[in-house]
């Protein structure tokens, strides 16, 4: 619950300069959709934690059923938003911005993976709870990164922003893993998720610079999605 409340509060600060402080009419519908679904997801995760703490298991399960629609919709909205933004770029701008397409696509994938594994293990409560908490970790880079960019002195290299946000996400994951009993199946299962997440984050520092990634991004942005 604390992770969800903290994420919600920081999100307001992070998205104030370019989103919340602007007129809704000046912002595209894909951004509004993604923001609405993301906020709803944060509220649901917080509510689920509160219901569990109060022993309201029936209501916890009822609210959990809504995530079968909400979670895929949120993941899809991230992909659509990325497509909308990159498909509107000129060829010259895309040549420069192509590597950054990795960030929203990787975040959507990590969110979908965490939610899917959490729902598949929903009868194993300790593991399920940590996987649901892990669905919030893809928010760390867009939220903390924006706070660093808008409110603190600029860092000497752009890669340092992801160095900080990805390190923070990894530390939180390791902390969640340590709260599971050592040697348990739950800890091993969560450990594999940690390995997959760290690997996907680490790829950011090399893979998007490859020519084939630019070719993939160009193919992606020309799909008839938005």
C-alpha positions in Angstrom: 0.0 0.0 0.0 2.8 2.4 0.9 4.4 1.9 -2.5 1.1 2.7 -4.3 0.4 5.8 -2.2 3.9 7.1 -2.7 3.7 6.5 -6.5 0.4 8.3 -6.7 1.8 11.4 -4.8 5.0 11.5 -6.9 3.0 11.1 -10.1 1.2 14.3 -9.4 4.5 16.1 -9.0 6.1 14.5 -12.0 3.3 15.1 -14.5 2.4 18.6 -13.4 4.6 20.6 -15.8 3.6 18.9 -19.1 0.2 17.4 -18.3 -1.7 18.4 -15.2 -0.9 22.1 -15.5 -2.1 22.3 -19.1 -5.6 22.6 -20.5 -7.1 19.1 -21.3 -8.1 20.4 -24.7 -4.5 20.9 -25.7 -3.6 17.2 -25.0 -4.3 14.2 -27.2 -6.8 11.6 -26.3 -4.2 8.8 -26.0 -2.4 10.7 -23.3 -5.7 11.2 -21.4 -6.6 7.5 -21.8 -3.2 6.3 -20.5 -3.3 8.8 -17.6 -6.8 7.8 -16.6 -6.1 4.1 -16.7 -2.8 4.5 -14.9 -4.4 6.5 -12.1 -7.2 3.9 -11.9 -4.7 1.2 -11.6 -2.8 2.9 -8.8 -6.1 3.4 -6.9 -7.1 -0.3 -7.4 -3.7 -1.5 -6.1 -4.0 0.7 -3.0 -7.6 -0.4 -2.4 -6.6 -4.1 -2.8 -3.9 -3.7 -0.2 -6.3 -2.0 2.2 -9.0 -4.7 1.7 -6.4 -7.4 2.4 -5.2 -5.8 5.6 -8.8 -5.5 6.8 -9.6 -9.1 5.9 -12.2 -8.2 3.3 -11.2 -11.1 1.0 -14.6 -11.2 -0.8 -14.3 -7.6 -1.8 -10.7 -8.0 -2.6 -11.5 -10.8 -5.1 -14.4 -8.9 -6.6 -12.2 -5.8 -7.2 -9.5 -8.1 -8.5 -11.8 -9.4 -11.3 -11.9 -5.9 -12.7 -8.2 -6.1 -13.4 -8.8 -8.6 -16.2 -10.1 -5.7 -18.2 -8.2 -2.8 -16.6 -4.7 -4.3 -16.7 -4.7 -5.2 -20.4 -6.3 -1.9 -21.2 -3.6 0.0 -19.4 -0.8 -2.0 -21.1 -2.4 -1.5 -24.5 -2.8 2.2 -23.8 0.9 2.6 -23.3 1.6 0.9 -26.6 -1.0 3.1 -28.4 0.4 6.3 -26.8 3.9 5.4 -28.0 2.6 4.7 -31.5 0.6 8.0 -31.6 3.6 10.0 -30.6 6.2 8.3 -32.8 3.9 8.0 -35.8 3.5 11.8 -35.8 7.3 12.5 -35.9 9.1 13.6 -39.0 11.7 11.2 -40.4 14.4 13.5 -39.2 13.1 13.6 -35.6 12.4 9.9 -35.5 16.0 9.2 -36.6 17.1 10.9 -33.3 14.3 9.7 -31.1 14.1 6.1 -32.2 16.0 4.6 -29.2 13.6 6.2 -26.7 10.7 4.0 -28.1 12.2 1.2 -26.1 11.2 2.8 -22.8 7.4 2.8 -23.2 7.3 -0.6 -24.9 9.5 -2.1 -22.2 7.4 -0.6 -19.5 4.2 -1.9 -21.0 5.8 -5.4 -21.3 7.0 -5.4 -17.7 3.6 -4.3 -16.4 1.8 -7.0 -18.4 4.3 -9.6 -17.2 4.0 -8.7 -13.6 0.2 -8.6 -13.7 0.0 -11.9 -15.6 2.3 -13.7 -13.2 0.5 -12.2 -10.3 -2.9 -13.4 -11.5 -1.5 -16.8 -12.4 -0.2 -17.1 -8.8 -3.2 -15.5 -7.1 -3.8 -18.4 -4.8 -0.2 -18.1 -3.4 -0.9 -14.9 -1.5 2.6 -13.8 -0.6 3.8 -14.1 -4.2 0.6 -12.6 -5.6 0.9 -9.6 -3.4 4.5 -8.9 -4.5 3.7 -9.4 -8.1 0.9 -6.8 -7.8 3.3 -4.5 -6.1 5.7 -5.1 -9.0 3.2 -3.8 -11.5 4.0 -0.3 -10.1 7.7 -0.5 -10.9 7.3 0.4 -14.6 6.1 3.8 -13.3 9.4 4.6 -11.6 11.2 5.7 -14.7 8.6 8.0 -16.1 7.8 9.4 -12.6 11.2 9.7 -11.0 12.8 10.6 -14.3 10.5 13.5 -14.7 11.1 14.7 -11.2 14.8 14.6 -11.7 14.5 16.4 -15.0 12.1 19.1 -14.0 13.0 19.9 -10.4 16.7 19.2 -10.0 19.9 20.4 -11.7 20.5 18.6 -15.1 22.6 15.4 -15.0 25.8 15.4 -17.1 24.6 12.6 -19.3 21.1 11.5 -20.4 21.8 7.8 -19.6 22.2 8.7 -15.9 18.5 9.3 -15.6 17.7 5.7 -16.5 20.8 4.6 -14.4 19.1 6.1 -11.4 15.5 5.1 -12.1 16.4 1.5 -13.1 18.7 1.1 -10.1 15.8 2.2 -7.8 13.4 -0.2 -9.5 16.0 -3.0 -9.0 16.5 -2.2 -5.4 12.8 -2.3 -4.7 12.5 -5.6 -6.5 15.3 -7.1 -4.4 13.7 -5.7 -1.3 10.4 -7.4 -2.2 12.2 -10.7 -2.9 13.9 -10.6 0.5 10.5 -10.4 2.3 9.7 -13.9 0.9 11.0 -16.9 2.9 14.5 -18.0 1.9 14.5 -21.1 -0.2 10.8 -21.1 -0.8 9.2 -21.7 -4.2 7.7 -18.2 -4.0 11.1 -16.6 -3.6 12.5 -18.6 -6.5 9.6 -17.7 -8.7 9.9 -14.0 -7.8 13.7 -14.2 -8.3 13.3 -15.3 -11.9 11.0 -12.3 -12.4 13.7 -10.1 -10.9 16.3 -11.5 -13.3 14.0 -11.0 -16.3 13.2 -7.5 -15.3 16.8 -6.5 -14.7 17.8 -8.0 -18.1 15.1 -6.1 -19.9 16.1 -2.8 -18.2 19.8 -3.4 -18.9 19.1 -3.8 -22.6 18.2 -0.2 -22.7 21.9 0.7 -22.5 22.7 -1.0 -25.8 19.9 -2.5 -27.8 18.1 0.7 -28.9 21.2 1.9 -30.5 21.3 -1.0 -33.0 20.2 -0.4 -36.6 17.7 -3.2 -36.4 15.9 -1.4 -33.5 15.6 1.7 -35.6 14.2 -0.4 -38.4 11.7 -2.0 -36.0 10.7 1.3 -34.7 10.1 2.6 -38.2 7.9 -0.5 -38.9 6.0 0.0 -35.7 5.2 3.7 -36.2 3.8 3.0 -39.7 1.4 0.4 -38.4 -2.3 1.6 -38.7 -2.9 1.7 -35.0 -3.6 5.4 -34.2 
